[in-house]
Amino acid sequence: MDRRLFLTGLLGLAGAATVAGMARPTQAAAGVLKGNGILDELDGADPVPLGKADVVDVQYRHDRHRPPRHRPRRRRRRVWRRVCRRYWRHGRRVVRCHRERVWVWYWG
């Protein structure tokens, strides 16, 4: 089973590489600008004087409009537990197990 999964994954990877190679354009698209991209824009930008910066005080927290937080409540549900009893019988230790329904607490 492991060999089958390995070979399937290997063939899938090879197929994906083949499809990606075929889907690649053979020629460059028209309309692409020749240059350094964003670096050209940064070189031509005017520096902003440090003394004239506008400071705006923004309050991100709206405490009055936030809905109240609800704490998760503790709830109970019934589950099956395995209960094992050990005792000695004829010089040997005997273990008997059975299932029991019990209540457990969980956060919900």
ABEGO torsion letter per residue (X at the ends): XAAAAAAAAAAAAAAAAAAAAAABBABBBBGBBBEAEAAAAAAABBBBBAAABBBBBBBABBAAABBBBBBBBBBBBBBBBBBBBBBBBGGBBBBBBBBBBBBBBBBX
